[in-house]
Amino acid sequence: MSHSSFFGTSDKAIWVKRIAVYLLLLVVYVVIVSLTIKQVYENIITQYGAYTPLSPVLIVNPISRRATPTTTNTVVNISNRVYAFWVEWDNSTLESLTLHLDHIDELIMEELTLNPSGVSLVNPIKFKRTQAYLRKNAPNLPLHVLINNHNLTNNTWDTSLLYSNLSDTTKRRDIKLWLLNFAIINNLAGINIDFEEIDKKTYPYYLMFLKELTLSLNALWKKLTVDIPISNSLFNLPEIAKRVNLIFLMAYDEHWSGSTSGSIASHLWFDHGIRSAVNRVSRDKLVVILGNYWYDWIIWDNTAKPLTNRQVQSIIQKTGATPRIDPKTSNPFYYYLDEARRDHVVWYLDNSTIYKSLNILKNLGIKNVALWRLGSEDRGTWEILKNIK
């Protein structure tokens, strides 16, 4: 039996017309959403194109470099990882990477720095060269790019620049969007934050920035990691741990290039700093960065020059210096006299300190480590690191 309806036809005709209308509405909706997403992306590229330092880098296999997602889009941290830090300003970094690529689980590349307008890629040409090498030799290696606040003009950590960028809501948003765009274009596993010499007035904005950037990166299945010195009381590790995916503890620079001479990471200083962190933050959130480098001080001068293993060996051969272990700190050092008859003392971290540090970490249940840095390390370091798993 037929009856009248909204369409004035039979039941069958009514449902056919209704379905057709629903499908038409769905198509219109999809078109509108697609155009909106396209317009938003184009707006981002247009607005931040002035900051974009290079054309899209040719990295393949996009899935392999993502952080592992769960069904809730949170990021999973994997244990027993060996990270390595890469720098563009030392050509020996590439040589070290070539030799030890098979022992590195994830690579952190020091490439970006803040500027008054936002973000700069320090050396676009070398970055492209590095990406080409990795694309060919390690297409599945997860890459993180490090951004810092190092002033390239005067070679200092720029505290005022950091404050001006992070305290300004618009600038903070712009930096976040720039980094998201950079991470997408270059198929990164994440971003690593290395902001140093942070003062008290900047710290609240620093925490805001970490939270905002982590939420945006995790939505893309990418990680935010942050480098924190183990000896700076300003950094509240539990606060930071809630806002990032991983904390990289910089377990070195007990004495540094601008301080008096002394051990770089004495045994007790290292042990105390790591234990303090473990008592406040889950072990799964921690990666301990092990230093492997040398500082050369002129006696009575509170400035030091960083050296690589190759430079140190050259000095020992030329001067006949005798390395020894300081019984109080368990750090090696030696004295020498330069050509100008000035007395020097060199303190350093080598494979012997790496071995002792790893034993401390093993006893504390920490399974993730990183090396600062490729190109400066002792020859035997990777023989030790490759056997920690």
C-alpha positions in Angstrom: 0.0 0.0 0.0 1.4 3.4 -1.0 1.1 6.5 1.0 2.3 10.1 0.7 5.7 11.3 2.1 8.0 14.2 2.3 9.2 13.3 -1.2 5.7 12.5 -2.5 6.8 9.0 -3.7 6.8 5.5 -2.6 8.8 4.3 0.4 11.5 2.9 -1.9 11.8 6.1 -3.8 12.0 8.0 -0.5 14.9 6.1 0.8 16.8 6.3 -2.5 16.4 10.0 -2.5 17.4 10.3 1.1 20.5 8.2 0.6 21.4 10.4 -2.4 21.0 13.5 -0.4 23.1 12.1 2.5 25.9 11.1 0.1 25.9 14.5 -1.5 26.2 16.2 1.9 29.0 13.8 2.8 30.9 14.7 -0.4 30.4 18.4 0.2 31.7 18.0 3.8 34.8 16.1 2.7 35.6 18.7 0.1 35.2 21.5 2.6 37.4 19.8 5.2 40.1 19.0 2.6 40.2 22.6 1.3 40.4 23.8 4.9 43.3 21.6 5.8 45.1 22.6 2.6 44.5 26.2 3.3 45.8 25.9 6.9 49.0 24.2 5.6 49.5 26.8 2.9 49.1 29.5 5.5 51.8 28.0 7.7 54.2 27.6 4.8 53.4 31.2 3.6 53.7 32.7 7.1 56.9 30.8 8.0 58.5 30.4 4.6 61.0 33.2 5.4 62.3 31.0 8.2 62.5 27.8 6.2 66.2 27.2 5.6 66.1 24.6 2.9 63.8 22.7 0.5 62.3 19.5 1.7 65.1 16.9 2.4 64.9 13.6 0.6 64.4 11.2 3.4 62.6 7.9 2.6 60.7 5.4 4.6 58.5 7.8 6.6 57.0 5.2 8.9 60.4 3.8 10.2 61.5 7.1 11.8 58.3 7.8 13.7 58.2 7.2 17.5 56.2 4.1 18.2 52.5 5.2 18.7 49.9 3.6 20.9 46.1 3.6 20.1 45.9 6.8 22.2 48.6 8.7 20.2 51.0 8.7 23.2 54.6 7.9 22.5 56.3 4.8 23.8 59.9 5.0 25.2 62.1 2.0 24.3 64.7 0.7 26.7 68.3 -0.2 26.1 69.0 2.5 23.6 72.3 4.1 22.7 72.0 7.6 21.4 74.8 9.7 19.9 75.2 13.4 19.4 76.3 14.7 16.1 77.8 18.2 15.3 78.4 19.8 12.0 81.3 21.9 13.1 83.8 19.0 13.4 84.5 16.9 10.3 85.7 14.0 12.5 82.0 13.5 13.5 81.2 12.0 10.1 84.3 9.8 10.3 83.1 8.5 13.7 79.6 8.0 12.5 80.8 6.0 9.5 82.9 3.7 11.8 80.2 3.1 14.5 76.9 3.5 12.7 75.9 -0.1 13.5 76.1 0.6 17.3 73.9 3.7 17.3 70.2 3.3 17.9 69.2 6.9 17.5 71.1 10.1 16.4 70.7 13.6 17.8 71.9 16.2 15.4 73.0 19.7 16.6 71.6 21.8 13.7 69.3 24.6 14.9 69.7 27.7 17.1 67.4 30.5 18.2 67.6 34.0 16.6 65.7 37.2 17.3 63.2 36.3 14.5 62.8 32.6 15.4 64.9 29.7 14.3 68.1 29.3 12.2 69.5 26.3 10.5 73.2 26.8 11.3 74.7 25.2 8.2 72.1 24.2 5.5 74.7 22.9 3.1 76.3 20.5 5.6 72.8 19.4 6.8 71.8 18.4 3.3 75.1 16.5 2.9 74.5 14.7 6.2 70.9 13.8 5.2 72.1 12.5 1.9 74.7 10.3 3.6 72.1 8.9 6.1 69.5 8.4 3.4 72.0 6.1 1.6 73.6 4.3 4.6 71.1 4.4 7.4 67.5 5.0 6.1 65.9 3.5 9.2 68.0 5.4 11.8 65.7 7.6 13.9 66.9 11.2 13.7 66.3 14.0 16.3 67.4 17.5 15.6 68.7 19.6 18.5 67.9 23.3 18.9 69.9 25.5 21.3 70.2 29.1 22.4 73.9 29.4 21.6 74.9 32.8 20.3 77.2 32.2 17.3 78.5 35.7 17.3 80.0 35.9 20.7 80.1 32.1 21.5 77.9 32.3 24.6 74.6 30.9 25.8 72.1 33.7 25.1 69.9 34.1 28.1 68.2 37.3 27.1 67.4 35.9 23.6 65.8 32.9 25.2 63.7 35.0 27.5 62.5 37.3 24.7 61.5 34.4 22.5 59.8 32.2 25.1 58.0 34.9 27.1 56.3 36.3 24.0 53.2 34.2 23.3 53.3 34.9 19.5 57.0 34.2 19.2 56.7 31.0 21.2 53.9 29.8 19.0 55.8 30.7 15.9 58.9 28.7 17.0 56.7 25.8 17.8 55.1 25.8 14.4 58.5 26.3 12.7 59.8 23.2 14.5 56.7 21.1 13.7 57.1 22.1 10.0 60.8 21.2 10.1 60.2 17.9 11.8 57.5 16.9 9.2 59.5 18.0 6.1 62.7 16.3 7.3 60.9 13.2 8.6 62.4 13.4 12.1 61.7 11.1 15.0 61.7 14.2 17.3 63.1 17.5 18.5 65.8 17.8 21.2 65.8 21.0 23.3 69.2 22.2 24.6 68.4 25.6 26.2 71.2 26.5 28.6 71.9 29.3 31.1 68.2 29.6 31.8 67.4 32.2 34.5 64.5 32.2 37.0 62.3 34.7 35.0 62.6 32.6 31.9 62.0 29.2 33.5 58.1 29.4 33.7 58.0 30.2 30.0 60.4 27.4 29.3 58.0 24.9 31.0 55.1 26.3 28.9 57.1 25.9 25.7 58.0 22.3 26.6 54.4 21.3 27.3 53.0 23.0 24.1 55.6 21.5 21.8 55.3 18.0 23.3 51.6 18.0 22.8 52.0 19.0 19.1 54.8 16.6 18.4 53.1 13.7 20.1 50.1 14.2 17.9 52.4 13.5 15.0 53.9 10.5 16.7 57.1 12.4 17.3 59.1 12.9 20.6 60.3 15.9 22.5 63.5 15.3 24.5 65.3 17.8 26.6 68.9 18.1 27.8 69.2 19.0 31.5 72.5 19.4 33.6 72.5 17.2 36.6 74.0 19.9 38.8 71.6 22.8 38.3 69.0 23.1 41.0 66.8 25.5 38.9 65.5 22.5 36.9 62.7 20.7 38.6 63.0 17.2 37.1 59.5 16.0 38.1 57.9 19.1 36.6 59.9 18.7 33.4 59.3 14.9 33.2 55.5 15.6 33.0 56.0 17.8 30.0 58.4 15.9 27.8 59.0 12.4 26.5 62.6 11.9 27.7 65.1 13.8 29.9 68.7 13.6 28.8 70.9 14.1 31.8 74.1 15.9 31.0 76.4 14.0 33.3 79.5 16.1 32.7 81.0 19.6 33.0 81.5 19.4 36.7 84.4 21.8 35.7 83.9 23.4 32.3 85.6 25.7 29.8 84.8 28.8 31.8 85.7 27.5 35.3 88.8 26.7 37.2 90.6 23.4 36.1 89.4 20.2 37.5 87.6 16.9 36.9 84.9 16.8 34.3 82.8 14.2 36.0 84.2 12.9 39.2 83.0 9.5 40.4 81.2 10.8 43.5 79.7 13.8 41.7 78.4 11.6 38.9 77.0 9.0 41.3 75.2 11.6 43.5 73.7 13.4 40.5 72.3 10.3 38.9 70.9 8.9 42.2 69.2 12.2 42.9 67.5 12.1 39.4 66.4 8.5 39.9 64.8 9.3 43.2 62.6 12.0 41.5 61.9 10.6 38.0 61.0 7.2 36.6 64.0 5.5 35.1 62.1 5.0 31.8 62.1 8.8 31.4 65.9 9.1 31.7 68.8 9.0 29.3 72.2 9.6 30.7 74.6 11.5 28.5 78.2 10.3 29.0 80.9 12.8 28.2 84.0 11.6 26.2 86.2 14.6 25.6 89.1 16.7 27.0 89.6 20.2 28.4 93.0 21.9 28.2 93.6 24.6 30.8 96.5 27.0 31.0 97.5 26.9 34.7 96.0 29.8 36.6 93.7 30.7 33.7 90.0 30.0 34.2 89.3 29.3 30.5 89.8 25.9 28.8 89.9 24.7 25.2 88.0 21.5 24.3 90.1 18.9 22.6 89.4 15.7 20.7 91.1 12.4 21.2 93.2 13.0 18.1 94.5 16.3 19.4 95.2 14.9 22.8 97.3 12.1 21.4 99.2 14.6 19.3 100.1 16.7 22.4 101.2 13.6 24.3 103.5 12.5 21.5 105.0 16.0 21.1 105.5 16.8 24.8 106.0 13.4 26.4 103.2 14.1 28.9 102.3 11.2 31.2 98.5 10.6 31.8 97.5 9.6 35.3 94.3 8.9 37.3 93.4 11.2 40.1 92.5 9.0 43.1 89.9 11.4 44.5 87.9 11.8 41.3 88.7 8.8 39.2 89.2 11.1 36.3 92.4 11.1 34.2 94.6 14.1 33.7 98.1 15.2 32.7 100.4 18.2 32.7 102.5 19.5 29.8 104.5 22.6 28.8 103.7 24.3 25.5 106.0 26.0 23.1 105.5 29.4 24.9 106.7 27.7 28.1 103.3 27.9 29.7 102.1 25.2 32.0 98.9 23.3 31.0 96.7 20.7 32.7 94.4 18.6 30.7 91.4 16.8 32.3 89.4 14.3 30.4 86.8 11.5 30.1 87.8 8.4 28.2 86.9 4.7 27.9 87.9 4.1 31.6 85.4 6.7 32.9 82.8 5.4 30.5 83.2 1.9 31.9 82.9 3.1 35.5 79.9 5.2 34.7 78.1 2.4 33.0 78.6 0.2 36.1 76.9 2.9 38.2 74.0 3.1 35.8 73.6 -0.7 35.7 73.4 -0.8 39.5 70.7 2.0 39.4 68.7 0.2 36.7 69.2 2.9 34.0 69.3 1.3 30.5 69.4 4.3 28.2 72.7 6.2 27.5 74.0 8.8 25.1 77.4 9.8 24.0 78.6 13.4 23.8 79.9 13.5 21.2 80.8 11.7 17.9 84.2 12.7 16.8 85.8 13.5 20.1 85.6 10.1 21.8 88.4 7.8 22.9 89.2 4.9 20.6 87.9 2.2 23.0 84.6 3.9 23.8 82.5 2.1 21.3 83.9 -1.3 22.2 82.4 -0.7 25.6 79.1 0.8 24.5 78.3 -1.9 22.0 78.4 -4.5 24.7 76.0 -2.8 27.2 72.8 -4.5 25.9 
